[in-house]
Amino acid sequence: MTKVIIDAAKALDIIVHNQIIIGKNGNVGLKG
């Protein structure tokens, strides 16, 4: 499942690092 999330994030130009998601505009969120 994590690989699917990472692949989807790459398609949306979002960096996924462990449990932290860093958006293109600098927003940061935590994966649940």
N, C-alpha and C positions, 0 to 999 in steps of 0.2 A: 504493500500500500504506500509506503514512504516513497518508493521509486516513482510511483504514479504521480504523487503530489509534486515531487521534484521535477519530473518531466513537464507537468502542467505549468508549474511555476516558471520554468525556463521559457516555455512558449509565451508566457505573459511578461517576460523580462523581469522576473522576481528572483532574488537570490534566496535560497533556502540553506541555512547553516544549522545543522542539528535541529533543535526545536525552535529556532528563531527565524522568522520570515522578515526580510528587509525588502520593502517595496522600492520601486524605481524612484519614487518621490521622497524616500527617506523614512517613510512610516515603518514602524517595527511592531510586529505582533508575535504572540507565542502560539504554537500549535498545541491543541489540546490532546 
